[in-house]
Amino acid sequence: MKNNIFKSISLVLISSAFAVSCTGDLDRFPTNETTAEVVYSTYNGYLESMAKVYGAYTLPGNTGPAGNPDVSGLDEGSNADFLRGFWNLQELPTDEAKCAWIGNDPGISDLNNISWTSENPFSKGLYYRCIVQIKFANEFLKYTTDEVLASKGFSDAEKTEIRYFASEARFLRAFQYWVLMDLFANPPFIDENSPTGKFMPEQISRANLYSYVETELLDVQNSLKDPRQNEYGRADKAAAWALLARLYLNSEVYTGQKKYTEAITYSSKVLTAGYTLMPKYEELFLADNNLNNPEVILSINYDGNKTRSYGGTFFIINASFNSLSEIDYGMTTGGWGGNRTTKALTDKFADGDSRYLFTGDTDEIESISSFVQGLSTYKFRNVTSKGEAGSFGAYADTDFPLFRLAEMNLVYAEAVLKGGSGGSEAQAITYINLLRERAFGNKDNNFATINLSDIIDERARELYWEGFRRTDLIRFGYLTGNAYLWPWKGGSKNGRAVSSNYTIYPIPTSDLMANTNLKQNTGY
Protein backbone atom coordinates (compact mmCIF):
# COMPACT_ATOMS: atom_id res chain seq x y z
CA MET A 1 0.00 0.00 0.00
CA LYS A 2 1.32 3.41 -0.96
CA ASN A 3 1.80 5.78 2.00
CA ASN A 4 2.01 9.46 0.99
CA ILE A 5 -0.35 12.24 -0.06
CA PHE A 6 -2.17 9.72 -2.20
CA LYS A 7 -3.39 7.78 0.82
CA SER A 8 -6.17 10.38 0.56
CA ILE A 9 -7.10 9.12 -2.90
CA SER A 10 -10.10 6.84 -2.73
CA LEU A 11 -13.43 6.76 -4.44
CA VAL A 12 -14.90 9.55 -2.30
CA LEU A 13 -12.68 12.54 -2.91
CA ILE A 14 -13.43 16.16 -3.55
CA SER A 15 -14.63 15.51 -7.09
CA SER A 16 -17.55 13.53 -5.74
CA ALA A 17 -19.02 16.99 -5.28
CA PHE A 18 -18.99 17.67 -9.00
CA ALA A 19 -20.04 16.17 -12.29
CA VAL A 20 -18.54 17.58 -15.46
CA SER A 21 -20.34 18.11 -18.72
CA CYS A 22 -18.59 17.09 -21.91
CA THR A 23 -20.35 19.82 -23.85
CA GLY A 24 -18.48 22.77 -25.28
CA ASP A 25 -18.76 24.98 -22.22
CA LEU A 26 -17.42 22.15 -20.00
CA ASP A 27 -19.43 23.46 -17.07
CA ARG A 28 -19.15 21.96 -13.61
CA PHE A 29 -22.32 21.45 -11.63
CA PRO A 30 -22.61 20.71 -7.88
CA THR A 31 -24.35 17.39 -7.28
CA ASN A 32 -24.48 17.45 -3.48
CA GLU A 33 -24.18 19.87 -0.59
CA THR A 34 -20.38 20.04 -0.62
CA THR A 35 -19.39 23.52 -1.76
CA ALA A 36 -16.04 25.15 -2.45
CA GLU A 37 -16.47 27.31 0.64
CA VAL A 38 -16.75 24.17 2.77
CA VAL A 39 -13.92 22.31 1.02
CA TYR A 40 -11.42 25.16 1.25
CA SER A 41 -12.25 26.13 4.82
CA THR A 42 -9.60 23.81 6.30
CA TYR A 43 -6.07 22.73 5.54
CA ASN A 44 -7.28 19.13 5.19
CA GLY A 45 -9.73 20.36 2.59
CA TYR A 46 -6.85 21.77 0.54
CA LEU A 47 -4.97 18.49 1.01
CA GLU A 48 -7.90 16.41 -0.23
CA SER A 49 -8.55 18.80 -3.12
CA MET A 50 -4.92 18.55 -4.19
CA ALA A 51 -5.17 14.79 -3.94
CA LYS A 52 -7.98 15.00 -6.49
CA VAL A 53 -5.87 17.12 -8.85
CA TYR A 54 -3.29 14.33 -8.78
CA GLY A 55 -5.82 11.54 -8.45
CA ALA A 56 -7.59 12.53 -11.64
CA TYR A 57 -4.61 11.00 -13.43
CA THR A 58 -5.23 7.73 -11.61
CA LEU A 59 -9.02 7.48 -11.40
CA PRO A 60 -11.48 8.30 -14.20
CA GLY A 61 -14.32 8.85 -11.74
CA ASN A 62 -15.53 8.42 -8.20
CA THR A 63 -17.42 5.15 -8.05
CA GLY A 64 -15.05 2.82 -9.96
CA PRO A 65 -14.10 0.55 -11.44
CA ALA A 66 -16.92 1.42 -13.83
CA GLY A 67 -19.66 3.86 -12.91
CA ASN A 68 -19.89 7.62 -13.13
CA PRO A 69 -16.84 9.25 -14.72
CA ASP A 70 -15.68 12.81 -14.13
CA VAL A 71 -16.78 13.60 -17.68
CA SER A 72 -20.38 12.78 -18.50
CA GLY A 73 -20.88 10.88 -21.72
CA LEU A 74 -17.68 8.84 -21.40
CA ASP A 75 -17.30 5.24 -20.23
CA GLU A 76 -15.48 5.09 -16.88
CA GLY A 77 -14.39 1.54 -17.68
CA SER A 78 -12.94 2.41 -21.08
CA ASN A 79 -12.33 5.84 -22.61
CA ALA A 80 -12.67 8.08 -19.54
CA ASP A 81 -9.29 7.12 -18.05
CA PHE A 82 -6.30 9.35 -18.78
CA LEU A 83 -3.56 6.74 -19.11
CA ARG A 84 -5.66 4.26 -21.06
CA GLY A 85 -6.57 6.96 -23.56
CA PHE A 86 -3.07 8.38 -23.75
CA TRP A 87 -1.54 4.91 -24.19
CA ASN A 88 -3.97 3.96 -26.96
CA LEU A 89 -3.41 7.16 -28.91
CA GLN A 90 0.37 7.11 -28.50
CA GLU A 91 1.01 3.39 -29.08
CA LEU A 92 -1.62 1.74 -31.30
CA PRO A 93 -0.89 3.86 -34.43
CA THR A 94 2.81 2.90 -34.23
CA ASP A 95 5.18 0.00 -34.77
CA GLU A 96 5.10 -0.81 -31.04
CA ALA A 97 1.56 -2.13 -30.56
CA LYS A 98 -1.58 -3.38 -32.24
CA CYS A 99 -4.84 -4.37 -30.55
CA ALA A 100 -6.97 -7.37 -31.52
CA TRP A 101 -10.20 -5.93 -30.07
CA ILE A 102 -11.35 -4.68 -33.44
CA GLY A 103 -14.77 -6.32 -33.16
CA ASN A 104 -15.51 -5.29 -29.60
CA ASP A 105 -14.19 -1.77 -29.04
CA PRO A 106 -15.32 0.83 -31.59
CA GLY A 107 -12.43 3.03 -32.62
CA ILE A 108 -9.65 0.49 -32.05
CA SER A 109 -9.36 -0.44 -35.72
CA ASP A 110 -9.02 3.22 -36.66
CA LEU A 111 -6.14 3.63 -34.19
CA ASN A 112 -4.45 0.48 -35.46
CA ASN A 113 -4.81 1.63 -39.06
CA ILE A 114 -4.17 5.37 -38.62
CA SER A 115 -7.57 6.14 -40.12
CA TRP A 116 -9.48 7.81 -37.29
CA THR A 117 -12.13 10.52 -37.52
CA SER A 118 -13.36 13.18 -35.12
CA GLU A 119 -15.84 10.61 -33.76
CA ASN A 120 -13.17 8.19 -32.47
CA PRO A 121 -14.24 7.45 -28.87
CA PHE A 122 -10.68 7.17 -27.56
CA SER A 123 -9.38 10.42 -29.01
CA LYS A 124 -12.60 12.09 -27.91
CA GLY A 125 -12.23 10.63 -24.43
CA LEU A 126 -8.64 11.80 -23.97
CA TYR A 127 -9.46 15.27 -25.28
CA TYR A 128 -12.19 15.76 -22.68
CA ARG A 129 -10.17 14.02 -19.99
CA CYS A 130 -7.32 16.50 -20.42
CA ILE A 131 -9.67 19.47 -20.30
CA VAL A 132 -11.43 18.30 -17.16
CA GLN A 133 -8.09 17.74 -15.43
CA ILE A 134 -7.12 21.29 -16.39
CA LYS A 135 -10.39 22.41 -14.83
CA PHE A 136 -9.56 20.60 -11.59
CA ALA A 137 -6.23 22.44 -11.45
CA ASN A 138 -7.88 25.77 -12.31
CA GLU A 139 -10.47 25.32 -9.58
CA PHE A 140 -7.78 24.59 -7.01
CA LEU A 141 -5.68 27.57 -8.06
CA LYS A 142 -8.58 29.99 -7.50
CA TYR A 143 -8.27 29.32 -3.76
CA THR A 144 -4.50 29.58 -3.41
CA THR A 145 -3.90 33.28 -3.98
CA ASP A 146 -2.19 35.23 -1.19
CA GLU A 147 -5.41 37.17 -0.63
CA VAL A 148 -7.48 34.03 -0.15
CA LEU A 149 -4.91 32.33 2.07
CA ALA A 150 -4.60 35.42 4.26
CA SER A 151 -8.29 35.14 5.07
CA LYS A 152 -8.12 31.52 6.19
CA GLY A 153 -6.18 31.77 9.45
CA PHE A 154 -3.74 29.04 8.42
CA SER A 155 -0.32 28.73 10.03
CA ASP A 156 2.74 29.89 8.10
CA ALA A 157 3.76 26.25 7.60
CA GLU A 158 0.35 25.39 6.17
CA LYS A 159 0.43 28.40 3.83
CA THR A 160 3.88 27.38 2.62
CA GLU A 161 2.70 23.87 1.81
CA ILE A 162 -0.42 25.14 0.04
CA ARG A 163 1.79 27.35 -2.12
CA TYR A 164 3.78 24.26 -3.06
CA PHE A 165 0.47 22.59 -3.92
CA ALA A 166 -0.36 25.54 -6.16
CA SER A 167 2.95 25.27 -8.01
CA GLU A 168 2.35 21.55 -8.52
CA ALA A 169 -1.16 22.23 -9.82
CA ARG A 170 0.31 24.66 -12.34
CA PHE A 171 2.82 22.03 -13.41
CA LEU A 172 0.13 19.37 -13.82
CA ARG A 173 -1.96 21.82 -15.84
CA ALA A 174 1.05 22.58 -18.06
CA PHE A 175 1.55 18.84 -18.55
CA GLN A 176 -2.06 18.41 -19.64
CA TYR A 177 -1.74 21.33 -22.05
CA TRP A 178 1.41 19.68 -23.43
CA VAL A 179 -0.63 16.52 -24.06
CA LEU A 180 -3.34 18.53 -25.84
CA MET A 181 -0.73 20.44 -27.85
CA ASP A 182 1.10 17.27 -28.84
CA LEU A 183 -1.98 15.29 -29.87
CA PHE A 184 -4.64 17.88 -30.80
CA ALA A 185 -2.50 20.94 -31.57
CA ASN A 186 -5.15 23.68 -31.20
CA PRO A 187 -7.48 23.06 -28.23
CA PRO A 188 -9.72 25.51 -26.38
CA PHE A 189 -7.90 27.40 -23.63
CA ILE A 190 -9.05 28.02 -20.06
CA ASP A 191 -7.24 28.99 -16.88
CA GLU A 192 -8.16 30.01 -13.34
CA ASN A 193 -9.21 33.44 -14.60
CA SER A 194 -11.70 32.11 -17.15
CA PRO A 195 -15.37 32.81 -16.48
CA THR A 196 -17.44 30.28 -14.62
CA GLY A 197 -20.79 29.15 -15.90
CA LYS A 198 -21.66 28.69 -19.53
CA PHE A 199 -19.19 30.26 -21.93
CA MET A 200 -17.30 29.28 -25.05
CA PRO A 201 -13.52 29.22 -24.57
CA GLU A 202 -11.35 30.66 -27.31
CA GLN A 203 -9.20 28.31 -29.34
CA ILE A 204 -5.46 28.67 -28.88
CA SER A 205 -2.99 27.99 -31.67
CA ARG A 206 -0.34 25.35 -31.21
CA ALA A 207 2.44 27.93 -31.31
CA ASN A 208 0.76 30.12 -28.69
CA LEU A 209 0.04 27.13 -26.48
CA TYR A 210 3.69 26.15 -26.75
CA SER A 211 4.65 29.61 -25.49
CA TYR A 212 2.16 29.34 -22.64
CA VAL A 213 3.45 25.92 -21.51
CA GLU A 214 7.05 27.08 -21.78
CA THR A 215 6.37 30.27 -19.80
CA GLU A 216 4.46 28.41 -17.08
CA LEU A 217 7.23 25.83 -16.66
CA LEU A 218 10.02 28.40 -16.63
CA ASP A 219 8.19 30.26 -13.89
CA VAL A 220 6.95 27.35 -11.81
CA GLN A 221 10.36 25.67 -11.72
CA ASN A 222 11.40 28.32 -9.22
CA SER A 223 8.60 27.61 -6.75
CA LEU A 224 8.53 23.81 -6.76
CA LYS A 225 10.41 21.79 -4.18
CA ASP A 226 14.01 20.87 -4.95
CA PRO A 227 14.69 17.60 -6.79
CA ARG A 228 13.97 14.51 -4.71
CA GLN A 229 12.76 16.60 -1.77
CA ASN A 230 9.03 16.12 -2.35
CA GLU A 231 6.86 13.14 -1.50
CA TYR A 232 7.01 10.28 -3.97
CA GLY A 233 4.52 10.92 -6.74
CA ARG A 234 4.50 14.70 -6.35
CA ALA A 235 6.13 17.06 -8.84
CA ASP A 236 9.38 18.84 -8.04
CA LYS A 237 11.77 21.06 -9.97
CA ALA A 238 13.20 18.08 -11.84
CA ALA A 239 9.73 17.25 -13.20
CA ALA A 240 9.48 20.78 -14.61
CA TRP A 241 12.96 20.49 -16.11
CA ALA A 242 12.10 17.11 -17.64
CA LEU A 243 8.95 18.44 -19.27
CA LEU A 244 10.87 21.46 -20.57
CA ALA A 245 13.49 19.13 -22.07
CA ARG A 246 10.73 17.10 -23.75
CA LEU A 247 9.04 20.28 -24.95
CA TYR A 248 12.23 21.69 -26.45
CA LEU A 249 13.15 18.39 -28.12
CA ASN A 250 9.85 18.56 -30.03
CA SER A 251 9.87 22.33 -30.57
CA GLU A 252 10.50 22.08 -34.29
CA VAL A 253 7.33 19.98 -34.68
CA TYR A 254 5.23 22.32 -32.55
CA THR A 255 6.50 25.71 -33.76
CA GLY A 256 8.96 25.21 -36.62
CA GLN A 257 11.73 26.53 -34.36
CA LYS A 258 14.65 24.36 -33.26
CA LYS A 259 15.35 24.41 -29.52
CA TYR A 260 17.94 21.65 -29.20
CA THR A 261 20.30 23.80 -27.16
CA GLU A 262 17.53 24.33 -24.62
CA ALA A 263 16.79 20.59 -24.64
CA ILE A 264 20.42 19.96 -23.70
CA THR A 265 20.27 22.59 -20.96
CA TYR A 266 17.21 21.16 -19.23
CA SER A 267 17.99 17.49 -19.71
CA SER A 268 21.39 18.24 -18.19
CA LYS A 269 19.71 19.80 -15.16
CA VAL A 270 17.86 16.54 -14.54
CA LEU A 271 20.89 14.39 -15.30
CA THR A 272 22.87 16.18 -12.60
CA ALA A 273 20.05 16.43 -10.03
CA GLY A 274 20.86 13.28 -8.10
CA TYR A 275 18.78 10.71 -9.94
CA THR A 276 20.40 7.43 -10.98
CA LEU A 277 19.35 4.53 -13.16
CA MET A 278 17.51 1.67 -11.47
CA PRO A 279 20.06 -1.18 -11.43
CA LYS A 280 17.59 -3.68 -12.95
CA TYR A 281 15.46 -2.44 -15.84
CA GLU A 282 12.64 -4.90 -15.18
CA GLU A 283 12.10 -3.59 -11.65
CA LEU A 284 11.05 -0.19 -13.00
CA PHE A 285 7.68 -1.66 -13.97
CA LEU A 286 6.74 -3.97 -11.09
CA ALA A 287 4.20 -3.67 -8.28
CA ASP A 288 6.70 -2.27 -5.77
CA ASN A 289 8.31 0.21 -8.16
CA ASN A 290 7.44 2.97 -5.71
CA LEU A 291 10.10 1.69 -3.28
CA ASN A 292 13.75 2.68 -3.50
CA ASN A 293 13.39 3.87 -7.08
CA PRO A 294 16.21 6.33 -7.86
CA GLU A 295 15.20 6.78 -11.51
CA VAL A 296 11.56 7.84 -11.62
CA ILE A 297 11.08 11.61 -11.50
CA LEU A 298 7.27 11.61 -11.50
CA SER A 299 4.76 8.79 -11.70
CA ILE A 300 1.04 8.13 -11.86
CA ASN A 301 0.42 6.17 -8.69
CA TYR A 302 -1.79 3.10 -8.37
CA ASP A 303 -2.87 1.06 -5.38
CA GLY A 304 -4.77 -2.19 -5.89
CA ASN A 305 -6.93 -1.52 -2.85
CA LYS A 306 -7.72 2.17 -3.34
CA THR A 307 -7.49 2.98 -7.04
CA ARG A 308 -9.70 0.44 -8.73
CA SER A 309 -10.44 1.14 -12.35
CA TYR A 310 -10.22 -0.56 -15.73
CA GLY A 311 -7.65 1.97 -16.86
CA GLY A 312 -4.09 2.78 -15.88
CA THR A 313 -1.57 0.00 -15.43
CA PHE A 314 -4.45 -2.40 -14.72
CA PHE A 315 -5.38 -1.93 -18.38
CA ILE A 316 -1.79 -2.16 -19.66
CA ILE A 317 -1.15 -5.37 -17.73
CA ASN A 318 -4.45 -7.14 -18.42
CA ALA A 319 -4.42 -6.23 -22.10
CA SER A 320 -0.94 -7.75 -22.38
CA PHE A 321 -1.70 -11.37 -21.45
CA ASN A 322 -4.37 -14.03 -21.40
CA SER A 323 -5.05 -17.11 -19.29
CA LEU A 324 -2.68 -19.19 -21.43
CA SER A 325 0.35 -17.10 -20.51
CA GLU A 326 3.22 -18.82 -18.75
CA ILE A 327 4.42 -15.51 -17.33
CA ASP A 328 3.15 -14.48 -13.87
CA TYR A 329 1.52 -11.07 -14.33
CA GLY A 330 0.28 -11.02 -10.73
CA MET A 331 -3.36 -10.54 -11.71
CA THR A 332 -6.20 -12.76 -10.52
CA THR A 333 -8.50 -11.68 -13.35
CA GLY A 334 -7.04 -14.07 -15.92
CA GLY A 335 -5.97 -11.45 -18.42
CA TRP A 336 -7.85 -9.94 -21.34
CA GLY A 337 -5.25 -10.36 -24.06
CA GLY A 338 -5.52 -8.15 -27.11
CA ASN A 339 -2.48 -5.85 -27.20
CA ARG A 340 0.49 -7.27 -29.10
CA THR A 341 3.76 -5.95 -30.47
CA THR A 342 4.77 -5.86 -34.10
CA LYS A 343 7.83 -7.57 -35.46
CA ALA A 344 9.28 -4.13 -36.24
CA LEU A 345 9.70 -3.56 -32.50
CA THR A 346 10.92 -6.95 -31.36
CA ASP A 347 13.45 -7.15 -34.21
CA LYS A 348 15.24 -4.10 -32.78
CA PHE A 349 16.60 -6.08 -29.82
CA ALA A 350 19.90 -7.96 -29.82
CA ASP A 351 20.39 -11.21 -27.94
CA GLY A 352 21.08 -10.67 -24.26
CA ASP A 353 19.21 -7.36 -23.97
CA SER A 354 17.37 -7.54 -20.62
CA ARG A 355 14.79 -5.06 -21.91
CA TYR A 356 13.48 -7.78 -24.23
CA LEU A 357 10.43 -8.69 -22.15
CA PHE A 358 8.27 -10.45 -24.74
CA THR A 359 6.55 -13.80 -24.92
CA GLY A 360 4.42 -15.73 -27.41
CA ASP A 361 4.50 -18.25 -30.21
CA THR A 362 5.04 -16.00 -33.23
CA ASP A 363 6.24 -12.48 -33.83
CA GLU A 364 4.33 -12.24 -37.11
CA ILE A 365 0.78 -10.83 -37.19
CA GLU A 366 -1.05 -12.44 -40.10
CA SER A 367 -4.47 -11.38 -38.85
CA ILE A 368 -4.91 -8.23 -36.77
CA SER A 369 -7.87 -9.84 -34.95
CA SER A 370 -5.82 -12.77 -33.66
CA PHE A 371 -5.15 -12.70 -29.92
CA VAL A 372 -2.09 -14.97 -30.22
CA GLN A 373 -0.24 -13.51 -33.20
CA GLY A 374 2.51 -11.04 -32.47
CA LEU A 375 4.36 -11.22 -29.19
CA SER A 376 2.91 -9.84 -25.98
CA THR A 377 5.06 -8.04 -23.43
CA TYR A 378 5.42 -8.59 -19.71
CA LYS A 379 7.19 -5.27 -19.19
CA PHE A 380 4.44 -4.11 -16.80
CA ARG A 381 3.40 -6.66 -14.17
CA ASN A 382 1.57 -6.66 -10.86
CA VAL A 383 4.37 -8.67 -9.24
CA THR A 384 6.92 -7.29 -6.79
CA SER A 385 10.68 -7.46 -7.20
CA LYS A 386 10.55 -10.38 -4.72
CA GLY A 387 8.19 -12.31 -6.97
CA GLU A 388 5.12 -11.73 -4.82
CA ALA A 389 1.70 -10.69 -6.14
CA GLY A 390 0.56 -7.12 -5.68
CA SER A 391 -1.36 -6.13 -2.55
CA PHE A 392 -4.82 -6.91 -3.90
CA GLY A 393 -4.38 -8.99 -7.03
CA ALA A 394 -7.55 -8.03 -8.91
CA TYR A 395 -6.26 -4.46 -9.49
CA ALA A 396 -2.75 -3.22 -10.08
CA ASP A 397 -0.27 -1.70 -7.64
CA THR A 398 2.19 -0.87 -10.42
CA ASP A 399 2.92 2.84 -10.85
CA PHE A 400 3.39 4.34 -14.31
CA PRO A 401 6.46 6.54 -14.92
CA LEU A 402 5.54 9.82 -16.58
CA PHE A 403 9.16 10.98 -16.39
CA ARG A 404 12.27 8.96 -15.65
CA LEU A 405 15.97 9.58 -15.93
CA ALA A 406 16.61 7.34 -18.94
CA GLU A 407 14.48 9.60 -21.13
CA MET A 408 16.81 12.50 -20.28
CA ASN A 409 19.85 10.44 -21.36
CA LEU A 410 18.14 10.01 -24.72
CA VAL A 411 16.97 13.63 -25.00
CA TYR A 412 20.51 14.89 -24.39
CA ALA A 413 22.01 12.56 -27.00
CA GLU A 414 19.45 13.37 -29.70
CA ALA A 415 19.68 17.11 -29.10
CA VAL A 416 23.48 16.98 -29.42
CA LEU A 417 23.29 15.05 -32.70
CA LYS A 418 20.72 17.52 -34.04
CA GLY A 419 23.06 20.44 -33.51
CA GLY A 420 22.29 21.75 -30.05
CA SER A 421 25.13 23.47 -28.21
CA GLY A 422 26.22 23.10 -24.62
CA GLY A 423 26.81 19.36 -24.86
CA SER A 424 29.24 17.00 -26.52
CA GLU A 425 28.99 13.87 -28.61
CA ALA A 426 31.34 12.09 -26.22
CA GLN A 427 28.98 12.77 -23.32
CA ALA A 428 26.01 11.76 -25.47
CA ILE A 429 27.64 8.40 -26.19
CA THR A 430 28.35 7.97 -22.49
CA TYR A 431 24.71 8.60 -21.59
CA ILE A 432 23.46 6.12 -24.21
CA ASN A 433 25.98 3.49 -23.16
CA LEU A 434 24.83 3.74 -19.54
CA LEU A 435 21.47 2.46 -20.75
CA ARG A 436 23.09 -0.31 -22.77
CA GLU A 437 25.34 -1.38 -19.93
CA ARG A 438 22.29 -1.79 -17.72
CA ALA A 439 20.49 -3.66 -20.49
CA PHE A 440 23.30 -6.13 -21.22
CA GLY A 441 25.09 -6.24 -17.87
CA ASN A 442 28.43 -5.38 -19.46
CA LYS A 443 30.10 -3.03 -21.95
CA ASP A 444 30.29 -5.52 -24.80
CA ASN A 445 27.39 -3.90 -26.66
CA ASN A 446 28.38 -0.26 -26.11
CA PHE A 447 28.35 2.18 -29.01
CA ALA A 448 31.66 3.62 -30.17
CA THR A 449 29.80 6.17 -32.29
CA ILE A 450 26.12 7.05 -32.59
CA ASN A 451 23.81 8.45 -35.23
CA LEU A 452 20.18 9.47 -35.26
CA SER A 453 19.03 6.01 -36.37
CA ASP A 454 20.71 4.62 -33.26
CA ILE A 455 18.86 7.15 -31.14
CA ILE A 456 15.32 6.43 -32.34
CA ASP A 457 15.93 2.68 -32.14
CA GLU A 458 17.38 3.00 -28.65
CA ARG A 459 14.33 5.02 -27.63
CA ALA A 460 12.16 2.13 -28.86
CA ARG A 461 14.18 -0.41 -26.89
CA GLU A 462 14.27 1.67 -23.70
CA LEU A 463 10.86 3.38 -23.70
CA TYR A 464 8.49 1.01 -25.52
CA TRP A 465 4.88 0.94 -24.26
CA GLU A 466 5.48 4.05 -22.12
CA GLY A 467 3.56 6.40 -24.41
CA PHE A 468 6.41 7.96 -26.41
CA ARG A 469 6.37 6.26 -29.79
CA ARG A 470 3.86 8.31 -31.78
CA THR A 471 5.57 11.56 -30.74
CA ASP A 472 8.98 10.09 -31.57
CA LEU A 473 7.94 8.87 -35.02
CA ILE A 474 6.46 12.27 -35.85
CA ARG A 475 9.65 14.06 -34.77
CA PHE A 476 11.69 11.82 -37.08
CA GLY A 477 9.21 12.13 -39.98
CA TYR A 478 8.18 8.46 -39.82
CA LEU A 479 4.56 8.27 -38.63
CA THR A 480 3.00 9.17 -41.98
CA GLY A 481 4.41 8.93 -45.52
CA ASN A 482 6.55 6.00 -46.68
CA ALA A 483 9.96 6.78 -45.16
CA TYR A 484 9.35 4.02 -42.61
CA LEU A 485 6.86 1.19 -43.01
CA TRP A 486 5.99 -1.43 -40.41
CA PRO A 487 3.51 -4.32 -40.26
CA TRP A 488 -0.09 -3.07 -40.41
CA LYS A 489 0.79 0.58 -40.81
CA GLY A 490 -2.20 2.08 -42.59
CA GLY A 491 -4.12 -1.20 -42.25
CA SER A 492 -1.85 -3.04 -44.69
CA LYS A 493 -0.04 -6.20 -43.58
CA ASN A 494 3.22 -4.94 -45.05
CA GLY A 495 2.56 -1.31 -44.21
CA ARG A 496 1.68 1.63 -46.43
CA ALA A 497 1.95 5.41 -46.43
CA VAL A 498 -0.79 7.45 -44.78
CA SER A 499 -1.78 11.11 -45.07
CA SER A 500 0.21 13.71 -43.16
CA ASN A 501 -2.90 15.08 -41.42
CA TYR A 502 -2.72 12.07 -39.09
CA THR A 503 0.18 13.60 -37.23
CA ILE A 504 -2.54 15.50 -35.31
CA TYR A 505 -5.82 14.19 -33.93
CA PRO A 506 -9.08 15.99 -34.75
CA ILE A 507 -11.13 18.15 -32.41
CA PRO A 508 -14.24 16.13 -31.42
CA THR A 509 -17.31 17.01 -33.45
CA SER A 510 -19.34 17.45 -30.27
CA ASP A 511 -17.06 20.28 -29.13
CA LEU A 512 -17.09 21.94 -32.55
CA MET A 513 -20.89 21.95 -32.49
CA ALA A 514 -21.03 23.31 -28.94
CA ASN A 515 -18.33 25.97 -29.31
CA THR A 516 -18.42 28.18 -32.40
CA ASN A 517 -14.96 29.57 -31.51
CA LEU A 518 -13.37 26.27 -32.52
CA LYS A 519 -12.14 25.28 -35.98
CA GLN A 520 -11.29 21.75 -37.01
CA ASN A 521 -7.69 20.71 -37.59
CA THR A 522 -6.60 20.47 -41.23
CA GLY A 523 -7.56 17.29 -43.05
CA TYR A 524 -10.64 16.36 -41.02
Secondary structure, DSSP 4 states (H G I P E B T S, - for coil): ---SGGGG-SSSSGGGGEEE--STT--EEE-SS--HHHHTTSHHHHHHHHHHHHHTTT-SBSS-SSS-BSBTTS-TTTTT-HHHHHHHHHHTTSTT-EES-TTTSTTHHHHHHT---TT-HHHHHHHHHHHHHHHHHHHHHTT-SHHHHHTTT--HHHHHHHHHHHHHHHHHHHHHHHHHHHHHSS-B---TTSPSSS--PPB--HHHHHHHHHHHHHHHTTTSPPTT-SPTTS--HHHHHHHHHHHHHTHHHHHS---HHHHHHHHHHHHTTT----SSGGGGGSTTTTSS-SSEEEEE---TTT---SSHHHHHHHTT--TT-SS----TT-----EE--HHHHTTPPTT-TT--EE-S-S--S-TT-SSSS-EE-SS-SB-TTSPBPSSSSS----EEEEEHHHHHHHHHHHHHTT-SS--HHHHHHHHHHHHHHHHSSSTT--SS--HHHHHHHHHHHHTTSS-HHHHHHHTT-SSSSSS--TTGGG-TT-----GGGGSPPPPHHHHHH-TT--PPTT-
